[in-house]
Amino acid sequence: MLVSCNFIPYTILESNSAQKMPNTSARPKHGRRAQRRRRVDPARDQLVSSSLESAQQCLLNQDYGTAFVHYLLVLNLAPVFKDFAQDSFRFTLFKWAEELDSVGRIQELFDCYEQALEIFPADEVILNSMGEHLFRMGFRDEAAGHFHKALKLKPDFPEARENFYRVANWLVERWHFLMLNDHGRNRKYQQAIQKAVQNGCKTVLDIGTGTGILGMCAKKAGAAEVYACELSKTMYELACEVVAANGMEGSIKILHKKSLEMEVPTDIPNRVSLVVTETVDAGLFGEGIIESLIHAWHHLLLPPKRGEGEFGEDAATGRVIPAGAAVFCMAVECLEIRRHHRLCAAEVGGLSMTAAGEVRSPVSCSPEQDDSTEPYTTERLSRLPGGYRALTEPLTALTIDFNNVQELEGLSSREVREMRLPITQEGELDALAVWFQLHLDEENSLSTGPQEDTCWEQAIYPVHSAMNFGLKPLDELIVEVSCRDAYMRLSCVAVLREGHKIYLDKRMDFPNSFKPNPNPEVELCSALASLQTSQSESEDFCMLECSEMALLNNQDYHQSFCTALTKLISELKVKNRNMVDKTSFAADSSLLYVLDVSEGFSLLSLIAAHQGQVKAYSSVEKSKQQNVLRRLARSNDISEQHLEFWLNHTEDEQGMLQRPSHEKLWSAIILDCVETCGLIRQKLMEKASLARFLLEEGGRIFPEKIVVYGMLVESDTLLLESAVQGREPTLGFNIAPFINQFTVPVHVFLDFSTLECRHLSEALELFVLDLMDVNKNYTEREVKVQTTSGGRVTAVPFWYQIQLDPDVSVSTLSRNSHWKQAAAVLQDPLQVQAGDWIRLAVKLHKSTISISAHLDNAPVQMD
């Protein structure tokens, strides 16, 4: 909001300021010389006055860049104006930053914020705003620092708190809490490090130190010198705090850099005798452990001990913990994996999908690997909704010795290995599930298998074949294993059935088709034809994010929208026909306009256009995704004139929410209300407020209402994933108070159907957001719920009933939902008995829901 700045002469303001005492309640102090008044400089005062007047005039003319320069001059020359001009200066900065952002002048944008913070270093609003820009640009560490500073200055600043919670999930991922709560894993690492140090490894480097726990284990075990490195600025600062709090600040040197950039003697004085690390992901090599260890062996570690498995006392040799690993894989059938990675439906929302082409997720081990694809994703198999079926026994796919530098260097150049997995259960092949056993030393190991009680997920290599190939016992699945680019890649190539190879990447179903061709010319022509087909198929190929694939496969969601849109459009067609009969309007005036403002890929514009007499506007931006919609439009007899891609004609996303033409308003506006993670989308209510003014009479926002439901539960799992638990130090180290600063009150990406928990109440309505009637909305609500069982209330999972109209709704809790759920985790669990009444205070600030719970056994008057 622009603050009016009536001009006040600089000399008057300066004079008044000089008369103002710092503390008006303090007694005057005698015997000191009176403060000398500032010497008047008429030229300087005139410059300040004219610049302030110019700044105000530029603001009125919306010349924000020039106004910002004038304000900088004024506030640098005359800091006395800070209180007077602060609000106007903020407004000017934010508007000028918007302009710079819109034209891509990003460096100038950040320069302006830096200049602003030199003048107002303790302005929480400017700090928060700069953090938002940094986060949007991908600078998450720096963004978190600004949000954190803003919160320290004003702990009740809701915007900064909401931003900090969102970025905290990126910076300190939830697995940090799980690992620190995994006492078995911590003890095994401690035992392996202690044994190595006692056997002579007195100098230690902890690569990817995280909280610093492994480095502190080494120091506690008696290591003479301990070094650690951490790339993440947030985790580096956290590790420094933890180490200092545990009295090891002077004995552990922590570097904020990649281990690949470390050198002797620049960063550490000499080569070390032990490297400890856990820079492994669910696919073992995805965090770069191979590259890090090759560099360490060549530049940071003493040479390895000669002879395999010999870890005797020898300070002149080096070694690594973990010592090595074995990787296992098995084939699985899993509907949940399938629907996130390939198109499963032949018809969606009344549209035939036959012309969609090859649509799949970006998770692939195909030879055409690029930066837009990943070889695997991760899942906790034991928590997948609907479960999974193992089609094979686990087989060893690969072994690696981290103490053998030649083996590490040869990993990427290893020949592709073919392995055969005998099929033991009949089922449809959806993916390969992969996990590993990490050998810390000859006595201690950790398993990340699906049956283990572990903090680890498993790596999932989905199968994209459109054949829906059914496997049978006695079949053998042929899998190729390679480690190109130090990533482990597993590809299902073929099925061996009754002596015939059935290749999964070709649309061939019969064993008799796979006979060698004795004619080389025919074979060459066939190969060329296959190449041409492959090129043609690549034109029809389109990648969607895993969540977009799940949305595309959500038939209930699309059918619900189809039903609601059909009802509304039928009503509006009748209204328009009656209007044409009365007024003799031209035929094209009866055309209805529908705007789909969904995030990412969406079919809803096509479903609307399929109703006839509808021109639909889609917010799909990517050209290949637009081509999919165009192909589907043609194959479903939808005229090209009735589908338009709105973002092709606007630079600003907010520009979508405007009239389709000067004469027309929207018949329906479809808003994307819930993020895949289970949270309300940011700025939803602001978009809904704008959308209401752009609707024709009888038009509607979809959805018209969102009802939030929740339930009281007892779940140790949610506690373990949200914060370091217990009052006991972790392996004797004080870590919890520091990492728990990054605890967030809402747990996202939750699968409530498979969450290990006890239900302590029935589901109840928590909150309602009305997108069509602003007068029905509120910001906080108190509800009471009676417990059905005794226990500890640790969390309130919540989900949404998305009401498209009074009769049609979609639940984010349904079995085939593409949405996950969320849960408000209570900071202090509540002990309850069956029949107790619990009072829940539910608040909505912008898009963030917060829930607190209190025991309330007073008699309750229920509505």
Buried (B, 14 or more C-beta within 10 A) or exposed (E): EEEEBEEEEBBEBBBEBEEEEEEEEEEEEEEEEEEEEEEEEEEEBEBBBBBBBBBBBBBEEEBBBBBBBBBBBBBEBBEBBBEBBBBBBBBBBBBBBEBBBEEEBEEBBBEBBEBBBEBBEEBBBBBBBBBBBBBEBEBBBBBBBBBBBBBEBBEEBEBBBBBBBBBBBEBBEBBBBBBBBBEEBBEBBBBBBBBBBEBBBBBBBBBBBBBBBBBBBBBBBEBBBBBBBBBBBBBBBBBBBBBBBBEBBEBBBBBBEBBBEBEEEEBBEEBBBBBBBBBBBBBBBBBBBBBBBBBBBEBBBBEBBEEEEEBEEBEEBBBBBBBBBBBBBBBBBBBBBBBBBBBBBEEBBBBEBEBBBBBBBBBBBEEEBEEEBBBBBBBBBBBBBBBBBBBBEBBEBBEBBBBBBEBBBEBBEEEEEEBEBBBBBEBBBBBBBBBBBBBBBEEBBBBBBBEBEBBBBBBBBBBBBBBEBEBEEEBBBBBBBBBBEBBBBBBBBBBBBEEBBBBBBBEEEEBEEBEEEEEEEEEEEEEEEEEEEEEEEEEBBBBBBBBBBBBBBBBEBBBBBBBBBBBBBEEBBEBBEEEBEEEEEEEEEBBBBBBBBBBBBBBBBBBBBBBEBBBBBBBBBEEBBBBBBBBBBEBBEBEEEBBBBBBEEEEEEEEBBBBBEEEBBBBBBBBBBBBBBBBBBBEBBEBBBBBBEBBBEEBBBBBBBBBBBBBBBBBBBBBBBBBBBEEEEBBEBEBBEBBBBBBBBBBBBBBBBBBEBBBBBEBBBBBBBBBBEEEEBEEEBEBBBBBEBBBBBBBBBBBBBBBBBEEBBBBBBBEBBBBBBBBBBBEEBBEBEEEBBBBBEBBBEBBBBBBBBEBBEEEEEEE
